[in-house]
């Protein structure tokens, strides 16, 4: 007995594209507008996809949420979209290949910069960045929201390959005035000196406090931008761990000083990507690895 193509396909491409539209736009109504369908047609597609999967894929909340069961199909939808765009581009069409990548803010502000210029030279390629803490970016991969991520997680997410990129080096720094105010001889009053964190997930500064058996100070400032975090430390708002590539020029100009008694803090970074045969993804991976080799080696010479 011969089977037609539609009988061999368990998850229909149109249904997968509908799932992806809901994930990106946040509701059935918004997905319907994008796909030029009625909300009823969108609901029918999702019910059919859930029937094929045998599980609930979308929580009907506001905004709509993709369930854990829906994550593999969301990833499949992203892969299908990218491979279709790649095929179209190779055939000479105007398809745009989207590279969805998660990267932490400090990497984006330092060693990742050459990747941006390299991608800018590619034709019909759009970079879609999600800025996420390196300790949590692999979750975006697991949920199928990105195709690759810079992460602290050395264990591969299901369906992904992982490679070690290098270590981003940080030093504890403060303005000369702030340090002078809280330094008594060779000792630093960690409990009184204000501290900066990037966001509520940021525990990097706590590694320095733990090494000095100190607790968090009462005053903790939150500055959720790498460039603004650096400027806030330079302005004397508080002390913080600064990536060496950002820090060295400020040390040379006397705007910042390394806090005595502290050594470098190295954060190991890994590149996780879908296990997918894709020229665009292969090219992106080569760009990221080349930038990491070049820029992270240079920071070791400066630290």
Buried (B, 14 or more C-beta within 10 A) or exposed (E): EEEEEEEEEEBBEEBBBBBBBBBEBBBBEBBBEBBEBEBEBBBBBBEBBBEBBEEEBBEEEEEBBBBEBBBBBBBBBBBBBBBBBBEBBEEEEEBEBBBBBBBBBBBBBBBBBBBEEBBEEBEBBEBEBEBBBBBBBBBBBBBBBBBBBBBBBEEBBEBBBBBEBBBBBBBBBBBEEBBEBBBEEEEBEBEEBBBBBBEEEBEBBBEBBEEBEBEEBEEEBEBEBBEBBBBBBBEBBBBBBBBBBBBBEBBEEEBBBBBEEBEBBBBBBBBBBBEBEBEBBEBBBEBBBEBBEEBBEBBEEEB
